[in-house]
């Protein structure tokens, strides 16, 4: 799946680069041109690298503000989108039946999973070592927020596991993995000053 996406991106970017070259050639010939909307659309549909290379190599559309500022912004937006969607979970998505139980007045949390946040300067190496030594199962790396979801060993309690990880070098916070259901009622907090 990932290889297919990479191949598609390569094809789109090579095609965009070639089309920018064709449009530059047509501009020199004084013949019919490819519209600016089409050139920008090619960048938006993941051809932004080819478009930027086409601008540089062919010296095409370099004085147009739409292209001069628009193409780098499109590329940055695409990079941000990839970064935000690149978290990988090793746990399969499970669909559950609707919750028919009464709403509880206290937060519900996962019976086996907890969250650990760590200091970015110290890094996650001490935490990864502790995970291995303690026998926890790695569930999810939040990456952007320097946090991980871990599954406790079967022979340990939540409390003793969380207490152990609070002592690991670089760990800034250990907390329950709270479950918030979309069916839970919203209770707004009133703040009176």
LUMDO-418867 format. One record per residue: residue in one letter; x, y negated, z negated of N, C-alpha, C in turn. Coordinates in pm, whole numbers, plus 32768, in hexadecimal, padded with zeros to 4 digits. Last residue first. Layout:
N
AXYZXYZXYZ/...
END
This chain:
193
X795A728D70F879CE723F70CA79A471D1706E/X78FD73D1712E78CF734F71007947730670C7/X78D274BC721E7938747871D1790673EC71AF/X784175EC72527828755D72447893752271EC/X787476E7733B789D76B172BA7881761B72BA/X778777C373D777DC774C73DA77FC771C734D/X777D78FB7424775D78AE73AA77B9783473A8/X76F479D0750B774F795F74F9772279117480/X76DF7B3274E676A17AAE74E6770B7A4274CF/X77707C1E75C9776F7BE17543772F7B56754B/X778B7C7B76C577047C80768E76FC7C437603/X78927C7B76FC78417C14773E77B37C117709/X795C7CAF75DE78FF7CE3764278AE7C6F767E/X7A9B7CC7757F7A2F7C65758B79D67C9475FD/X7B747D5974A87B197D7675167AAA7D0E7513/X7CC77D1A74547C397D07743E7BE87D2174BC/X7DC57DB573F17D917D9D74777CF97D95746A/X7E637D1772D97E087D7973117DE37D5273A0/X7FBB7CA572EB7F2D7C9872CB7EDC7D08730B/X80E17C0172A380A87C8672BC80157C7C7293/X81DE7B1D730781557B3572DB812B7BC372FF/X82EB7B1B734582B17AA2730882257AB972D1/X840E7BD6734D837B7BDD734F83447B647304/X851F7BC6732484E57B7E7396844D7B81739C/X853E7CFE728885827C8272AF853F7C47732B/X842A7D7C71D484877D8C724484BE7D03726D/X83657D62711983EF7D5970E984567D63715A/X82797D957196828C7D0C7165831C7CF67139/X82817EA771BF82A77E50722F82B67DBE7206/X822B7F0770C282AF7F2A70F682DB7EC77162/X81257EA470BA81867E75705682167E927086/X80B07F3C718580BB7EAB719681207E707134/X80C28039710C8104801F718C81197F8A71A1/X8025801C702C80B3803770198101801E709A/X7F297FE070AC7F677F82704F7FFC7F9C703E/X7EEC80C371437EFB804171847F4C7FE3712B/X7FAD81E370E27F38818C70DB7F56810A7124/X802F82FD719C80418282714E7FBE8233714C/X801783CF724E802C83F171C1804083767167/X8000835D734D7F8A83A073117F9B83B7727A/X809582177372809F82A97371802682E57328/X7FE2810D741E8025814473A9803281DC73B6/X8027806675447FD080C97504801F810A7494/X80417F087590807D7F89757180167FE47530/X806F7DF8765F800B7E4A761C804A7ED4760B/X81437CDB763B812A7D63766A80B77DA0761C/X81BF7B9876A681747BF17650815C7C787690/X82007AA37730825D7AEE76DC82157B437676/X81537A3A77EA81467A0B776081A17A5776FF/X81987AB978D881957A2778D4819379F37844/X81967BDD787281FB7B9478BF81FC7AFE78A7/X80F77C9F780A80B67C23783381157BC5787A/X80F37DEC784381507D7D782E810F7CFF7863/X805A7F0677AA804D7E93780480B47E2977E0/X80A57FF4771C80297FED7769802D7F7F77D2/X818680D87697817A805676D880FD8057772F/X815E8182756D814B818A75FD813780FD7632/X825381C0746A81DC817E74A181D681927537/X832A822273DB82D482807423825382437456/X83F381977366837B81AE7316831A820F7358/X84B48186743284D581C673B2845881EB7363/X842680F974FC845981807515847381CB7492/X83F48009747A8385805674B483AF80E874C5/X84F67FAF7441849D7FD573D2842780297403/X854D7F74754685947FD974F7853A800C7486/X849B7EA8758684997F2475D584DF7F96758A/X84F27DE974C9846A7E1F74C384607EA2750F/X85F47DA9751F85E17DE8749B85567E27748D/X85AB7D44762B86007DBB761885F07DF9758D/X85217C5C765F84D47CD0763585277D4E761D/X85A87B2575D785877B86763F853F7BFF7607/X85FB7A43755986357AC2752B861B7B2F7593/X8561798C75EB85F2797B75E3863779FC75B6/X845779DD75C8849379E5764E852C79DB7649/X83E07AA574C684267A2974E6846F7A3A756C/X82A77B5774F583357B4F74D383717ACB7503/X81837BFC747F81BE7B8A74C582507B7E7498/X80BB7D12749F81377CE17464816C7C7074BB/X7F867DAE744F7FD07D4F74A1804B7D1F7456/X7F0B7F0474567F247E8474147F7D7E30746D/X7E2F801C745D7E847FBC74A57E917F3D7452/X7D7C80BF73D37E0580EF73E97E6480887424/X7C81804E73BB7CB280A2734C7D4480CA735C/X7C4D7EF974077C727F7D74397CA97FD173C6/X7B597E50733C7BDA7E5C737F7BF07EEC73AB/X7A657D5B72FC7A817DE873167B087DEE735D/X7A2F7C6A72007A697C8F72827A857D24728B/X78EE7C79715F797F7C6F715879B97C9D71DE/X77E87CAA717D780A7C24715078A07C127142/X77757D5872A177B77D55721F77DA7CC571FD/X76457DA5733976BD7D51733876F47D4C72AB/X75E67EFB736375CE7E76732C76517E28732D/X761B7FA274A376207F98741276047F0973E4/X76307FC375AB75A97FBA757875A67FAA74E0/X76F37F6776B676F27F76762676657F6075F2/X76F3802377E476D27FAA779976CA7FC77703/X780E80FD7819777D80E578197762806677CA/X793C809C78C278F280D27852785E80B07860/X7A4C80EE798B79CA80AD7983797D80ED7911/X7BA180B579787B34810F79557AB380BF794A/X7CC980A77A277C5080607A047BE180C479E9/X7DF18139799D7D8881357A037D0E80E979CE/X7F1B809B79407EA080DC79137E3680CD797F/X7FE9800679807FFC809579957F7F80E3796D/X7FC87ED77A317FA07F2979C07FB87FBB79E2/X80727DB77A8B80537E427AAC80327E8D7A2D/X804C7C767B0E80527CC97A9580277D567ABA/X80297BD57BEF808B7C417BF780997C937B77/X7F907AF57C037F4D7B757C1B7FAD7BEC7C18/X80387A217BD77FC67A347B7E7F827ABB7B8F/X80EC7A3A7CAD811B7A467C2380A87A637BC3/X80427A097D8680847A8C7D7980B27AA17CE9/X800178FF7D507F9879657D567FD279F17D45/X80FB78857D6680B478837CE5804878EE7CE2/X812A78B17E76818578EC7E14814178F17D8B/X805A78157EE1805E78A57EFB80B978ED7E98/X80A677197E8A802577507E5F802377E87E72/X819876FF7F18819877007E858117773A7E4E/X813376FC8021818E77667FF5819177707F5C/X809D76108018805A768F803680B077038006/X816C755A7FEA8102756A7F8680B675ED7F9B/X8201756F80D8823D7598805981D375AC7FEA/X812D7513818C8164759A819481AC75C58114/X80FB7402813D8095746A813580CD74F68135/X81D37360817381B0737A80E7814F73F080D8/X81F3737F8289826773628235824B738281A2/X80F0739882E9814A740A82F281C073F98292/X807F72A282B38031731D829A808C73978293/X814071EF831581337201828380E572808260/X8216722C841A8189722B83F5817C724B8360/X83177255845E82F371CD8434826171C1840C/X832C735A84B2837B7331843D835772A6840B/X82C273E68585826473B0852182AD737F84A4/X83ED749285BA8365747B85E7830C74508573/X84EB750885D684DC747785BB8452744985E9/X8508761585E184D975D5865C84D2753C864F/X8565764284D785AF7674854C8589762885CA/X84A275BF842E853375A38425857D75C884A6/X83A97625848183BF7594847984547575847E/X83DA7737846583BC76FE84E983D0766884EC/X83F27747834F8466776583A48454772D8430/X82EA7704830D835876AF82DF83D776C88331/X826477DB838A8246775183B082B876F38387/X82CB78B8830382E178AB839482C9781E83C4/X82607878820782F1788182198315787382AD/X814978808237818A7802821082227806821F/X808E793D827980FB792682D7814C78AA82B5/X7FAA796A81DE802879A881B4809A79998219/X7EE878C382497ED2795582477F57799F8238/X7F5E77C4824D7F0477E881DF7EEF787F81D7/X7FEA77C5833F803377BB82C27FDD77E9824D/X7F1477D283F17F76783F83F07FC9783D8370/X7EA076DA83BC7E58775483987EB777CC8393/X7F59762E84327F4A762E839F7F0376AC8370/X7F2D7671853F7FB3767E85067FAD7682846D/X7E1E762D85587E4876B9856C7ED176D0852D/X7E2D7519852F7DDB756B84D57E0475FE84DF/X7EBF74C586087EFD74BE85847EB075148520/X7EA1759B872D7E6F753486D17EB8753A864A/X7F8E75B1882C7F4875FC87C27F1E7594875A/X7F67750589687FA8752188E87F507576888D/X7FB274F18AC57F4E75088A5C7F92753A89DE/X80ED74408B0B807774918B2C801C74A08AB2/X81E573CC8AF9817173748B0B80F373C18B2E/X82C574508ABA829474608B44822074018B62/X82DA741989AC834473E78A05831773EB8A97/X81FA74A3895482027412893E826A73D4899B/X823E75A9898F81CF756B89D881D174D489C8/X830875C988CF832A75D3895E82BE759089B3/X826F75B487E782DA7552880082FF75538894/X81CB76958806818E7610880481F775A3881C/X828E775E87F88240774E8874820376C3887A/X82E1773C86ED833F7729875C82F8771287E0/X81F5777E8669822D76F78657829076D886C7/X81E8788A86BC8180782C86E881AF779B86D6/X82C478F7863382C278F686C6825D789086FA/X826B78D6852882E8789A855482EA788D85ED/X81857979852E817978E9851281F578A08544/X81FD7A75855C819C7A3E85BC818E79A785AA/X82907A8C847082D67A8B84F1827B7A4D855C/X81B97A8B83B6821E7A2283B3826F7A198434/X81277B7183FF80E57AED83FE814D7A7E8403/X81EF7C3883DB81B37C22846081747B978466/X821C7C2282C6828A7C0D832482527BEC83AF/X811E7C65826381567BDF824981C87BC082AA/X81107D7082B980AE7D0E82EB80E37C8182D7/X81E17DDF822081E77DE082B381887D7982EF/X81777DB5811E81F67D75814482027D7081DC/X80957E59812A80857DC9811581037D7F813F/X81127F52814880B77F2181B180A77E8B81A5/X81957F66805381E27F5E80D0818D7F268141/X80BB7F7C7FA581127F077F9D81647EF7801C/X80538077800080008000800080577F828000/
END
